[in-house]
Amino acid sequence: MSVFRYLTAGESHGPQLTAIIEGLPAGVAILAGGINRDLARRQQGYGRGGRMKIETDTVEILSGVRWGETLGSPLTLVVKNRDWENWSDKMSPLPEFRDESIAVTRPRPGHADLTGALKYDHADVRNVLERSSARETAVRVAVGAVAKQLLGEFGIRVGGFVTGIGGVSAPPPALTFEELWLTAAESELFCCYRAADEALKKAIDAAKSAGDTLGGVFEVQVLGCPPGLGSYTHWDRKLDARLAMALMSIQAIKGVEVGLGFVVADLPGSRVHDEIFRDAARVESGSMSPYFRGSNNAGGIEGGMSNGEPIVLRAAMKPIPTLYKPLRSVDMRTHEPFEAAVERSDTCAVPAALVVAEAVVAIEIAAAFLDKFGGDSLAEIRRNFHGYCQQLRHA
């Protein structure tokens, strides 16, 4: 057994994005169609820009799978960039294509441009923006789809919805999470409060007309997670810490909440902490444990560990920094003030960020699951998992 981990490579306008996943057990069914569905979802959403009209993301599985099942060896995923044909000279790895005249020297406020150029001593900001671009998340969505297929073997599901864009709120109605996911799937904005769709679209249209951009908030949930994933013994193994880091690693995410989140700062403990109950009959009806909480203000995580309740996470995405009405900046070559460079961009990518968030959450849950129940084959993991479930039933 090895640690579940992955590495991505590739530039926004390079030939492809690549991911290598290590630590997947043998025997997991991996379907490219399931990966492609999430890749397509990432490209959807009202307010997307011209790049999404060029790309039709699909995955190629180059290693680690034979006849539809993982082998236990590293799995390689590739997502081709169709726009590469228009950039093959500008992004060529060959020195004879060097052209200093096309250098980008006007860093955009809110991007990695300036700091990345200073850190790596680049005179051309394109060397930074090609990798820091959110285009990289396409292959992370592919990795997340693989993680979802592993988790699905054990009844663990990951989903979510958008709860607001540009200050326009879209609170979810009183439905089950599965019902909310289905409702959100029917919305261009992945919003499950359909009455807010038109107001959200008007806000996006107004921002686009003004050459501006909008951010928003989305929520991700994990259902069917057993109690005990993560750890209270070491800071870097705490599940909420790992999930927060994963969400914050998504481009443009500036805040993360678990459960009630920042609301807990304004409430007394008696209104925050979830009371614990026990009912042996729950096990007979299919629950993993006879213990349950009367509420879920903790968002399914206590002491750095999953507690058996649904895991509930929220993240805030800032407006995309690339504006068609650019902000002021400084030319790195001449040191003169200029309006920042404009790259092709979206007006709003909050729905796409939700799909990426589902992916990175699934990856961390899968990693924590394999930490707890890991083995070299799916059959071995099933034995470990079923033994733990038996232990829970008699707790």
NUPA-182621 format. One record per residue (C-alpha): residue number from 0; z, x, y. Coordinates in steps of 0.05 Angstrom, whole numbers, plus 5000, padded with zeros to 4 digits. Example, Ala and Ser with C-alpha at 12.3 -4.5 7.8 and 13.67 -1.06 7.14 Angstrom:
% residues 2
{num=0, Z=5156, X=5246, Y=4910}
{num=1, Z=5143, X=5273, Y=4979}
***
This chain:
% residues 395
{num=0, Z=5000, X=5000, Y=5000}
{num=1, Z=4983, X=5024, Y=5070}
{num=2, Z=5001, X=4999, Y=5139}
{num=3, Z=4954, X=4946, Y=5167}
{num=4, Z=4920, X=4975, Y=5228}
{num=5, Z=4852, X=4976, Y=5262}
{num=6, Z=4812, X=5017, Y=5311}
{num=7, Z=4754, X=4994, Y=5355}
{num=8, Z=4698, X=5034, Y=5387}
{num=9, Z=4638, X=5020, Y=5431}
{num=10, Z=4617, X=5008, Y=5502}
{num=11, Z=4597, X=4943, Y=5537}
{num=12, Z=4524, X=4964, Y=5541}
{num=13, Z=4523, X=5011, Y=5482}
{num=14, Z=4486, X=4996, Y=5417}
{num=15, Z=4545, X=4962, Y=5383}
{num=16, Z=4619, X=4950, Y=5378}
{num=17, Z=4654, X=4975, Y=5315}
{num=18, Z=4721, X=4962, Y=5282}
{num=19, Z=4752, X=4996, Y=5222}
{num=20, Z=4810, X=4959, Y=5189}
{num=21, Z=4857, X=4996, Y=5142}
{num=22, Z=4911, X=4966, Y=5099}
{num=23, Z=4877, X=4902, Y=5075}
{num=24, Z=4896, X=4888, Y=5002}
{num=25, Z=4843, X=4880, Y=4949}
{num=26, Z=4821, X=4811, Y=4929}
{num=27, Z=4820, X=4775, Y=4996}
{num=28, Z=4760, X=4730, Y=5005}
{num=29, Z=4723, X=4750, Y=5070}
{num=30, Z=4668, X=4704, Y=5094}
{num=31, Z=4623, X=4727, Y=5151}
{num=32, Z=4613, X=4655, Y=5170}
{num=33, Z=4686, X=4647, Y=5188}
{num=34, Z=4683, X=4710, Y=5231}
{num=35, Z=4620, X=4686, Y=5265}
{num=36, Z=4651, X=4619, Y=5283}
{num=37, Z=4705, X=4654, Y=5323}
{num=38, Z=4654, X=4700, Y=5355}
{num=39, Z=4615, X=4639, Y=5377}
{num=40, Z=4678, X=4606, Y=5404}
{num=41, Z=4692, X=4668, Y=5447}
{num=42, Z=4624, X=4661, Y=5480}
{num=43, Z=4636, X=4589, Y=5499}
{num=44, Z=4673, X=4559, Y=5558}
{num=45, Z=4654, X=4529, Y=5625}
{num=46, Z=4646, X=4583, Y=5678}
{num=47, Z=4617, X=4639, Y=5635}
{num=48, Z=4565, X=4687, Y=5664}
{num=49, Z=4496, X=4712, Y=5647}
{num=50, Z=4517, X=4761, Y=5593}
{num=51, Z=4534, X=4704, Y=5546}
{num=52, Z=4462, X=4679, Y=5552}
{num=53, Z=4437, X=4746, Y=5527}
{num=54, Z=4485, X=4759, Y=5469}
{num=55, Z=4491, X=4718, Y=5405}
{num=56, Z=4548, X=4754, Y=5371}
{num=57, Z=4548, X=4759, Y=5296}
{num=58, Z=4584, X=4807, Y=5250}
{num=59, Z=4558, X=4857, Y=5200}
{num=60, Z=4606, X=4879, Y=5145}
{num=61, Z=4589, X=4950, Y=5127}
{num=62, Z=4645, X=4972, Y=5080}
{num=63, Z=4707, X=4949, Y=5044}
{num=64, Z=4679, X=4884, Y=5016}
{num=65, Z=4640, X=4873, Y=4952}
{num=66, Z=4615, X=4805, Y=4930}
{num=67, Z=4656, X=4770, Y=4983}
{num=68, Z=4724, X=4802, Y=4968}
{num=69, Z=4760, X=4862, Y=4997}
{num=70, Z=4765, X=4925, Y=4956}
{num=71, Z=4829, X=4953, Y=4986}
{num=72, Z=4789, X=5007, Y=5021}
{num=73, Z=4776, X=5009, Y=5097}
{num=74, Z=4734, X=4951, Y=5122}
{num=75, Z=4681, X=4964, Y=5175}
{num=76, Z=4657, X=4910, Y=5222}
{num=77, Z=4599, X=4916, Y=5271}
{num=78, Z=4578, X=4870, Y=5328}
{num=79, Z=4511, X=4890, Y=5357}
{num=80, Z=4498, X=4889, Y=5432}
{num=81, Z=4430, X=4856, Y=5443}
{num=82, Z=4430, X=4879, Y=5516}
{num=83, Z=4428, X=4951, Y=5491}
{num=84, Z=4352, X=4951, Y=5493}
{num=85, Z=4356, X=4945, Y=5569}
{num=86, Z=4407, X=5002, Y=5574}
{num=87, Z=4384, X=5052, Y=5522}
{num=88, Z=4366, X=5104, Y=5575}
{num=89, Z=4425, X=5091, Y=5622}
{num=90, Z=4475, X=5093, Y=5565}
{num=91, Z=4440, X=5145, Y=5521}
{num=92, Z=4484, X=5197, Y=5487}
{num=93, Z=4428, X=5248, Y=5497}
{num=94, Z=4434, X=5297, Y=5556}
{num=95, Z=4360, X=5293, Y=5575}
{num=96, Z=4371, X=5222, Y=5599}
{num=97, Z=4423, X=5242, Y=5651}
{num=98, Z=4408, X=5210, Y=5719}
{num=99, Z=4459, X=5221, Y=5774}
{num=100, Z=4422, X=5173, Y=5820}
{num=101, Z=4447, X=5113, Y=5781}
{num=102, Z=4520, X=5133, Y=5785}
{num=103, Z=4569, X=5077, Y=5803}
{num=104, Z=4615, X=5106, Y=5856}
{num=105, Z=4645, X=5043, Y=5887}
{num=106, Z=4706, X=5022, Y=5845}
{num=107, Z=4724, X=4948, Y=5842}
{num=108, Z=4793, X=4925, Y=5863}
{num=109, Z=4832, X=4898, Y=5803}
{num=110, Z=4793, X=4938, Y=5751}
{num=111, Z=4807, X=5003, Y=5714}
{num=112, Z=4750, X=5035, Y=5754}
{num=113, Z=4786, X=5080, Y=5804}
{num=114, Z=4848, X=5099, Y=5763}
{num=115, Z=4805, X=5112, Y=5701}
{num=116, Z=4758, X=5156, Y=5740}
{num=117, Z=4816, X=5195, Y=5769}
{num=118, Z=4850, X=5202, Y=5701}
{num=119, Z=4789, X=5227, Y=5664}
{num=120, Z=4757, X=5264, Y=5723}
{num=121, Z=4694, X=5221, Y=5723}
{num=122, Z=4648, X=5220, Y=5783}
{num=123, Z=4611, X=5159, Y=5755}
{num=124, Z=4654, X=5097, Y=5747}
{num=125, Z=4607, X=5070, Y=5694}
{num=126, Z=4640, X=5119, Y=5646}
{num=127, Z=4703, X=5077, Y=5655}
{num=128, Z=4679, X=5006, Y=5662}
{num=129, Z=4636, X=5008, Y=5600}
{num=130, Z=4697, X=5015, Y=5555}
{num=131, Z=4748, X=4978, Y=5597}
{num=132, Z=4703, X=4917, Y=5598}
{num=133, Z=4726, X=4854, Y=5563}
{num=134, Z=4663, X=4859, Y=5521}
{num=135, Z=4706, X=4901, Y=5475}
{num=136, Z=4745, X=4839, Y=5455}
{num=137, Z=4685, X=4813, Y=5415}
{num=138, Z=4700, X=4860, Y=5358}
{num=139, Z=4775, X=4847, Y=5364}
{num=140, Z=4759, X=4773, Y=5353}
{num=141, Z=4723, X=4794, Y=5290}
{num=142, Z=4784, X=4833, Y=5266}
{num=143, Z=4828, X=4772, Y=5283}
{num=144, Z=4783, X=4727, Y=5242}
{num=145, Z=4793, X=4773, Y=5182}
{num=146, Z=4869, X=4769, Y=5194}
{num=147, Z=4864, X=4693, Y=5196}
{num=148, Z=4829, X=4693, Y=5129}
{num=149, Z=4885, X=4734, Y=5099}
{num=150, Z=4939, X=4690, Y=5130}
{num=151, Z=4903, X=4627, Y=5106}
{num=152, Z=4916, X=4650, Y=5034}
{num=153, Z=4989, X=4635, Y=5049}
{num=154, Z=4982, X=4572, Y=5090}
{num=155, Z=4992, X=4606, Y=5158}
{num=156, Z=4948, X=4579, Y=5214}
{num=157, Z=4935, X=4603, Y=5285}
{num=158, Z=4908, X=4561, Y=5342}
{num=159, Z=4917, X=4544, Y=5415}
{num=160, Z=4892, X=4511, Y=5478}
{num=161, Z=4885, X=4521, Y=5553}
{num=162, Z=4940, X=4490, Y=5596}
{num=163, Z=4914, X=4505, Y=5666}
{num=164, Z=4861, X=4539, Y=5707}
{num=165, Z=4864, X=4559, Y=5781}
{num=166, Z=4927, X=4520, Y=5794}
{num=167, Z=4900, X=4456, Y=5762}
{num=168, Z=4948, X=4436, Y=5706}
{num=169, Z=4926, X=4408, Y=5639}
{num=170, Z=4990, X=4395, Y=5600}
{num=171, Z=4982, X=4377, Y=5527}
{num=172, Z=4995, X=4305, Y=5505}
{num=173, Z=5048, X=4288, Y=5453}
{num=174, Z=5009, X=4304, Y=5390}
{num=175, Z=5018, X=4352, Y=5332}
{num=176, Z=4992, X=4422, Y=5342}
{num=177, Z=4936, X=4410, Y=5292}
{num=178, Z=4915, X=4348, Y=5331}
{num=179, Z=4918, X=4387, Y=5396}
{num=180, Z=4873, X=4441, Y=5366}
{num=181, Z=4822, X=4390, Y=5345}
{num=182, Z=4823, X=4358, Y=5414}
{num=183, Z=4816, X=4425, Y=5449}
{num=184, Z=4756, X=4443, Y=5405}
{num=185, Z=4718, X=4384, Y=5435}
{num=186, Z=4728, X=4409, Y=5506}
{num=187, Z=4685, X=4460, Y=5542}
{num=188, Z=4749, X=4488, Y=5571}
{num=189, Z=4789, X=4486, Y=5505}
{num=190, Z=4836, X=4438, Y=5541}
{num=191, Z=4870, X=4382, Y=5503}
{num=192, Z=4886, X=4339, Y=5564}
{num=193, Z=4816, X=4311, Y=5572}
{num=194, Z=4832, X=4274, Y=5636}
{num=195, Z=4838, X=4342, Y=5670}
{num=196, Z=4769, X=4368, Y=5648}
{num=197, Z=4731, X=4345, Y=5710}
{num=198, Z=4784, X=4371, Y=5758}
{num=199, Z=4782, X=4439, Y=5722}
{num=200, Z=4706, X=4442, Y=5726}
{num=201, Z=4706, X=4424, Y=5800}
{num=202, Z=4755, X=4481, Y=5813}
{num=203, Z=4710, X=4530, Y=5775}
{num=204, Z=4648, X=4505, Y=5811}
{num=205, Z=4682, X=4512, Y=5879}
{num=206, Z=4703, X=4584, Y=5862}
{num=207, Z=4632, X=4601, Y=5839}
{num=208, Z=4602, X=4573, Y=5903}
{num=209, Z=4650, X=4617, Y=5943}
{num=210, Z=4633, X=4679, Y=5902}
{num=211, Z=4704, X=4678, Y=5876}
{num=212, Z=4738, X=4675, Y=5807}
{num=213, Z=4795, X=4637, Y=5774}
{num=214, Z=4849, X=4653, Y=5723}
{num=215, Z=4894, X=4608, Y=5683}
{num=216, Z=4945, X=4597, Y=5628}
{num=217, Z=4936, X=4585, Y=5554}
{num=218, Z=4982, X=4574, Y=5495}
{num=219, Z=4977, X=4600, Y=5424}
{num=220, Z=5016, X=4574, Y=5364}
{num=221, Z=5027, X=4600, Y=5293}
{num=222, Z=5044, X=4548, Y=5240}
{num=223, Z=5069, X=4559, Y=5170}
{num=224, Z=5101, X=4626, Y=5185}
{num=225, Z=5160, X=4642, Y=5139}
{num=226, Z=5227, X=4662, Y=5168}
{num=227, Z=5240, X=4737, Y=5169}
{num=228, Z=5176, X=4769, Y=5195}
{num=229, Z=5193, X=4825, Y=5243}
{num=230, Z=5261, X=4858, Y=5247}
{num=231, Z=5324, X=4861, Y=5288}
{num=232, Z=5339, X=4933, Y=5267}
{num=233, Z=5288, X=4972, Y=5309}
{num=234, Z=5258, X=4956, Y=5377}
{num=235, Z=5186, X=4970, Y=5357}
{num=236, Z=5190, X=4923, Y=5296}
{num=237, Z=5212, X=4862, Y=5335}
{num=238, Z=5160, X=4808, Y=5325}
{num=239, Z=5163, X=4781, Y=5396}
{num=240, Z=5155, X=4851, Y=5424}
{num=241, Z=5094, X=4864, Y=5380}
{num=242, Z=5063, X=4797, Y=5399}
{num=243, Z=5076, X=4808, Y=5473}
{num=244, Z=5044, X=4877, Y=5470}
{num=245, Z=4983, X=4848, Y=5434}
{num=246, Z=4974, X=4793, Y=5486}
{num=247, Z=4984, X=4842, Y=5544}
{num=248, Z=4931, X=4887, Y=5513}
{num=249, Z=4878, X=4834, Y=5529}
{num=250, Z=4840, X=4850, Y=5593}
{num=251, Z=4866, X=4811, Y=5654}
{num=252, Z=4930, X=4785, Y=5621}
{num=253, Z=4989, X=4794, Y=5668}
{num=254, Z=5046, X=4754, Y=5638}
{num=255, Z=5071, X=4730, Y=5570}
{num=256, Z=5123, X=4678, Y=5550}
{num=257, Z=5155, X=4661, Y=5483}
{num=258, Z=5181, X=4590, Y=5475}
{num=259, Z=5211, X=4566, Y=5540}
{num=260, Z=5197, X=4633, Y=5571}
{num=261, Z=5218, X=4642, Y=5643}
{num=262, Z=5248, X=4571, Y=5644}
{num=263, Z=5309, X=4597, Y=5606}
{num=264, Z=5331, X=4635, Y=5668}
{num=265, Z=5345, X=4570, Y=5703}
{num=266, Z=5382, X=4533, Y=5647}
{num=267, Z=5452, X=4538, Y=5617}
{num=268, Z=5458, X=4563, Y=5545}
{num=269, Z=5475, X=4494, Y=5520}
{num=270, Z=5404, X=4471, Y=5540}
{num=271, Z=5368, X=4533, Y=5514}
{num=272, Z=5392, X=4551, Y=5444}
{num=273, Z=5366, X=4512, Y=5384}
{num=274, Z=5420, X=4481, Y=5341}
{num=275, Z=5416, X=4496, Y=5266}
{num=276, Z=5418, X=4444, Y=5211}
{num=277, Z=5411, X=4444, Y=5135}
{num=278, Z=5379, X=4393, Y=5090}
{num=279, Z=5367, X=4410, Y=5017}
{num=280, Z=5317, X=4353, Y=5011}
{num=281, Z=5269, X=4391, Y=5056}
{num=282, Z=5255, X=4441, Y=5000}
{num=283, Z=5237, X=4385, Y=4953}
{num=284, Z=5185, X=4360, Y=5004}
{num=285, Z=5152, X=4429, Y=5010}
{num=286, Z=5191, X=4466, Y=5064}
{num=287, Z=5205, X=4539, Y=5052}
{num=288, Z=5278, X=4535, Y=5072}
{num=289, Z=5332, X=4481, Y=5075}
{num=290, Z=5351, X=4507, Y=5145}
{num=291, Z=5317, X=4481, Y=5207}
{num=292, Z=5327, X=4477, Y=5283}
{num=293, Z=5336, X=4413, Y=5322}
{num=294, Z=5290, X=4440, Y=5376}
{num=295, Z=5244, X=4499, Y=5386}
{num=296, Z=5261, X=4528, Y=5454}
{num=297, Z=5261, X=4598, Y=5423}
{num=298, Z=5187, X=4590, Y=5405}
{num=299, Z=5198, X=4606, Y=5332}
{num=300, Z=5228, X=4675, Y=5343}
{num=301, Z=5301, X=4695, Y=5345}
{num=302, Z=5329, X=4765, Y=5343}
{num=303, Z=5259, X=4795, Y=5338}
{num=304, Z=5244, X=4755, Y=5275}
{num=305, Z=5206, X=4691, Y=5259}
{num=306, Z=5256, X=4636, Y=5243}
{num=307, Z=5210, X=4587, Y=5206}
{num=308, Z=5194, X=4542, Y=5266}
{num=309, Z=5125, X=4544, Y=5298}
{num=310, Z=5114, X=4606, Y=5339}
{num=311, Z=5095, X=4587, Y=5410}
{num=312, Z=5067, X=4637, Y=5460}
{num=313, Z=5037, X=4630, Y=5529}
{num=314, Z=4998, X=4680, Y=5571}
{num=315, Z=4975, X=4682, Y=5643}
{num=316, Z=4906, X=4710, Y=5658}
{num=317, Z=4890, X=4736, Y=5728}
{num=318, Z=4823, X=4719, Y=5761}
{num=319, Z=4768, X=4765, Y=5738}
{num=320, Z=4765, X=4823, Y=5788}
{num=321, Z=4689, X=4826, Y=5793}
{num=322, Z=4671, X=4780, Y=5852}
{num=323, Z=4602, X=4761, Y=5876}
{num=324, Z=4633, X=4762, Y=5945}
{num=325, Z=4662, X=4832, Y=5935}
{num=326, Z=4726, X=4858, Y=5964}
{num=327, Z=4732, X=4922, Y=6004}
{num=328, Z=4734, X=4989, Y=5970}
{num=329, Z=4718, X=5063, Y=5983}
{num=330, Z=4657, X=5101, Y=5958}
{num=331, Z=4683, X=5158, Y=5915}
{num=332, Z=4624, X=5202, Y=5933}
{num=333, Z=4622, X=5194, Y=6009}
{num=334, Z=4694, X=5170, Y=6019}
{num=335, Z=4666, X=5117, Y=6066}
{num=336, Z=4690, X=5044, Y=6063}
{num=337, Z=4643, X=4996, Y=6028}
{num=338, Z=4643, X=4930, Y=5993}
{num=339, Z=4658, X=4942, Y=5919}
{num=340, Z=4602, X=4945, Y=5868}
{num=341, Z=4582, X=4879, Y=5835}
{num=342, Z=4573, X=4877, Y=5759}
{num=343, Z=4549, X=4815, Y=5723}
{num=344, Z=4610, X=4772, Y=5711}
{num=345, Z=4641, X=4705, Y=5695}
{num=346, Z=4673, X=4657, Y=5745}
{num=347, Z=4725, X=4638, Y=5694}
{num=348, Z=4738, X=4665, Y=5624}
{num=349, Z=4805, X=4633, Y=5607}
{num=350, Z=4776, X=4594, Y=5547}
{num=351, Z=4747, X=4659, Y=5520}
{num=352, Z=4814, X=4695, Y=5531}
{num=353, Z=4847, X=4641, Y=5489}
{num=354, Z=4802, X=4658, Y=5430}
{num=355, Z=4818, X=4732, Y=5439}
{num=356, Z=4892, X=4715, Y=5442}
{num=357, Z=4888, X=4676, Y=5377}
{num=358, Z=4856, X=4738, Y=5346}
{num=359, Z=4907, X=4789, Y=5369}
{num=360, Z=4965, X=4743, Y=5350}
{num=361, Z=4934, X=4733, Y=5281}
{num=362, Z=4928, X=4809, Y=5274}
{num=363, Z=5001, X=4821, Y=5291}
{num=364, Z=5025, X=4764, Y=5246}
{num=365, Z=4983, X=4792, Y=5189}
{num=366, Z=5011, X=4862, Y=5200}
{num=367, Z=5083, X=4836, Y=5200}
{num=368, Z=5068, X=4794, Y=5139}
{num=369, Z=5042, X=4854, Y=5101}
{num=370, Z=5102, X=4895, Y=5125}
{num=371, Z=5146, X=4843, Y=5090}
{num=372, Z=5106, X=4825, Y=5029}
{num=373, Z=5055, X=4881, Y=5024}
{num=374, Z=5021, X=4905, Y=4961}
{num=375, Z=4955, X=4935, Y=4941}
{num=376, Z=4925, X=4870, Y=4916}
{num=377, Z=4928, X=4797, Y=4937}
{num=378, Z=4959, X=4780, Y=4870}
{num=379, Z=5016, X=4829, Y=4881}
{num=380, Z=5029, X=4801, Y=4951}
{num=381, Z=5030, X=4730, Y=4922}
{num=382, Z=5084, X=4751, Y=4873}
{num=383, Z=5125, X=4782, Y=4929}
{num=384, Z=5116, X=4722, Y=4974}
{num=385, Z=5133, X=4671, Y=4920}
{num=386, Z=5196, X=4710, Y=4901}
{num=387, Z=5219, X=4709, Y=4973}
{num=388, Z=5205, X=4634, Y=4978}
{num=389, Z=5248, X=4623, Y=4916}
{num=390, Z=5304, X=4663, Y=4950}
{num=391, Z=5299, X=4619, Y=5012}
{num=392, Z=5303, X=4554, Y=4973}
{num=393, Z=5371, X=4573, Y=4947}
{num=394, Z=5399, X=4600, Y=5012}
***
